[in-house]
């Protein structure tokens, strides 16, 4: 088994047609992916928000979900001890590590690929492993999921009445099953800026009691009840939700063309 990194960045090709020079989206390549075909997409996350976004992209029933075996808590502690790592780099590193850990596990246990679907895995030529991680960044302080209700309250007080950034790291690894080669075909971080309204104690308490903040980075979900707290934002809404739809579409289209 070998593992290497490959950049997806290429020089733009000048053509006589404006349309030919434009980047492709996943729209025209959806039929390339299926759960029992030669090219498969595997989401290394159990996040319902990320599954919802993939489904909205037209990928419903065209991908599978497998939890990454990465010891995420240990890696978070390790990264936290490196102050030179910026919040966007932190999110990107976690995304890469989640996807790569699952890719290594799949290659080491080839029977796992065989059992990806009831159709068997004998005709699989390549698998694309999608990893992602979303964090809230308040003035350089990384806010992950709250540990408990008091932690959620602390985070919401920090965000109240101010701007913060949300970074979603995304990584796609490709497994070439003929050689068991693992290649990083895409890795990036998408950042959006979010402005919270000034929150009163009653609203903070009521929101925490809904339970919604407890599994969300920064203790809120923009696509749910927590969206009421967002006064305005700049950037990709879906990046805040958990996967930057537009950027991911283009990157998956490039990966499928490799």
N, C-alpha and C positions, 0 to 999 in steps of 0.2 A: 504494500500500500504506500502511496506517496501523497504528499499534501503540499500544495504550492499556492501562491497568490497570483491573481491575474487581474489587471486593470481593465475596466470596461470603457475607459475614456478613449475616444478616437478623434482624429482631426476631422472637422466637418468637410464633407465632399461637396464641391461646387458642381451643380448640374444646371441644365437649362430650364428645368422645371422646379418651381418653388415647392410644389408638393413632394417631389422626390427627395428634396433636401431636408424635409421636416422629419423630426423624430417619430418613430412608430410608437403607438400605445398597445396595450395588451388586447384591446378591442378586436383587432384583426387576427389575433393569435390564440384566442380562447380555445379553439378546437384542438390546439396542440396538446392541451393538458386534459388528462382524465385519470380517474383512480385506478384504472386497469389498462392504461395504454403505455407506450414506450417512454413517454416523458411525464413525470409525476411531480406534483407540488406537495410538500409536507410542511405544515405549520408547526414550528417548535414552540408552541404556546397553547395554554388552555384558556386564554383570555376570551370571554364571550364577545367583547368589543371588537377584537381583531377578526374573529370569525364573522361577525356581522359586516365588517368592512369588506372582507374578501367576498362574501356573498353578494353585497351590493355591487361589486365590480364584475359580477357575472360568473363568479367562480364557484357558486353553489354546486355541490356534488362533483366538483372537479379537483378537489384536494382532500387530503386527510390531515388529521391532527395527532401529533405524538408529543408527549411531554418531554422536554429536554432533561437528560440526566445530570446536567450541570449542578454543582453545589453553589447555587447563586449567592447564598448568604456569605459563604467564605470568600467568594470573589468580591462581593461588595465591601467586605471588611478590608481586603487586600488593597482595593482601589482607593478606599477612603484614607489609607495610610500613605498615599502618594499625592500630596497637595499640588504637584505640578500637573496633574491630570485635570483638565477643564471639565465642567459638566457635560458639554456636547461629546467630548471624547469618552467620558464615563459611560454615557448611554450607548455609544457606538461599540465600545469594548464589550459591554454586557450582551448586546445583540449578537455580535460576532461569536462570543463564547458559547451562548445558548445554541446557536445553529451548528457550530463546529463540534460541540460535544455530542450532539445527536448524530451528526454525520459520521463521526468516528465510531459511535456505538452501532450504527447501522452496518458499516463496513465490517466491523469486528464480528458482528452476528448477522451473517448474510441471510439466515433464515428469517430475520425480521423483515427484510425486503420482500421475501417470498410470500409473507403473510400480510402484506400491506392491504390487499383486497382479496375477496373470495375468488377473483379470477386468476390468482397466482401471480408470481413475479418473474417468470421465466422470460418474458418479453420486454422487461424493463431495460432501456438503454441508459437512461439518466434520471436522477432524482434531484429536485431543487429543494433545499432545506431553507426555510424562511424563519429567521430569528428577529425579534424586536424587543426593545425595552423603552419605556417612557418614564421620564422623571420631570419633576417640577423644580425649577431653579429660581430661588429667591435671593437675588444679590450674591450669587455664588454659593449659596447654601443649598445642597441637594435635599429635596424632600421626596422620600420614597413613600411606600404605603405606611399608614400610621400603625403603631404597635398596639394602641388601645384607644379608648375614647378620649382620654386626657391628651394623648399625642395628637389626635385629630383636632381637638379644640385648639391646641397650641399652633398647629399649622394654619388653621383657618384664621386665627388672630393675626398671624404673620402676613397672610395674603390680603386681609381686609383693607379695602380702600387704596390698594396699590397695584402697580404692574408687576408681573413676573413672567418668566419664560418657561416654555414647555419644550423639552427636547425629546424627540423620538428617534432612537437609533435603529437602523434596519440593516440586516446582513443576509445575503443569499449565497449559500454554498451549493456547488454542483457536484454530485457524485457520478462519475463515469463508471458504470457498472462493469464494463468490459475489462477495465484495469484497476478498479477500486481506487481511482485517483480522486482526491477531494480538492476542489478548486474554489477559491473565493472569487465569485463573479461580480458581486456588488456589495458595497458597504458605504453607508452615508448616515448623516444625522440631519433631520429636518427640525427647524426651530420656529415656534410661533410665540407671539407675545399676547398676554391676556391681562386685562384690567378688571379687578374685582370692585364691586360696589362696597361701600362701608357697611359692615355687617353689625347688627345688634346682637346682644347676648341671647335673646330669645330665639332669633333665627339660627344662630350657630347651634344652640342646644337642640332645637327642633330638627335641624338637618342631621345632626349626629344620631339622633334617635331613629331616623329612617334606616340606618345601617349602611346607606350607600357609600359614605366616605371610607369605610373600613378596608376595602380592597382596591382603593384608587391612590395613585401617586399624588401627593399633595393634598389628600383627603377630600377630593371632589371629582365628580364626573360631569363633564360639560354636556354630554349627550343625555343626561338624566335630570333629576331634580336640581342638582347643583348648577345647571345651566342658568337658573334664575339669578345666581350671584355674579354672573359675568356681564359686566357693563359694556365692554367692547373687546375686540381682539384684532390682531394683525397676523396674517399668515394662514396656513392650511388648517381648517377646522378638524380634518381627519387626523392630522398629526397630534393634535391635543387628545383626540379620542383614542388613539393607539396605533394607527398606521397611516402615513401620508399617502392617500390614494393616488394622486396624480403622479408623484415621483415614483412610487412603487410600480405603477402601471408601465411607465417607460423603462424602468430597470428590468422588470420581468420580461418585457418584449425583447430587450437587448440580450438577456440571458438565454432565451429560447432560440435566438438566432445564432448563438455560438456553435 
